[in-house]
């Protein structure tokens, strides 16, 4: 499905363009390059969307069946640039969403047959070729153009979240050919044979970005990179928030235990027998149950450090533990302070 529909605030329906359609629209507006690039792109477009029809007496015609008007116009411009005429027709699909499809009809004139042979679509005997000869994709620019044509013809893309890219081909051999082109451009494409057809696919932002960059879809690549930055930023913010929450929980629990220790010493009458530094920190904790250690340390007379305040409170907690373990008053003979 190339587009979905959603209801607007006023109750009407509006179409929502899919990621695949946005990618095709971008690729369809890439500037046409040199003859070798245009030939490679046309080769891929015919290989992925074309069907060869034998009409008898050696007469051959080719039909390209594409998903969007932008791709149909792109194919028309590619053909006309090589002096080959074509006709764009439309029809409605009978299944699924009954969406409009576009067909590019190419007559079987001598110039058209010569062009299809040069593009590696037909051999010398006018038999269809599964993949083009090496000469069609000999240069890096031609490999990128071939990938662009394949994406225009039968590519699908979902993203930018959890990105997935695949190109449908009629056979595993054709899908492996696309994977080999991607590998030469530094991008890894997997191949999956589904019986009646095969796909070359990529998952993850980095390998997909490499394929799309080679094909000329710079805008989609930027979108992937932007989503990656946003995702990393969101993840970092979540990690910091979780860390802050964990720190707050630990601090609250520690303050609660310290408060229990101070109350225990006060209620058992042992608070007055403590050395002055311990007695002072215990009273401060009793008066300020939720105050952070730094502020408790500054309220001491004289002010002390956070580490010192922490050691004194830890001593109070130890005295609480000893008192509970012994079932009586805690020992306070040699507390540290």
PyMOL commands that set and color helices and strands:
alter all, ss='L'
color gray80, all
select helices_A, chain A and resi 19-28+35-49+69-81+110-118+134-137+140-154+172-184+205-215+218-267+271-273+276-287+293-299+306-326
alter helices_A, ss='H'
color red, helices_A
select strands_A, chain A and resi 3-7+13-17+50-56+59-66+86-92+100-106+155-158+164-169+190-193+198-203
alter strands_A, ss='S'
color yellow, strands_A
deselect
rebuild
show_as cartoon
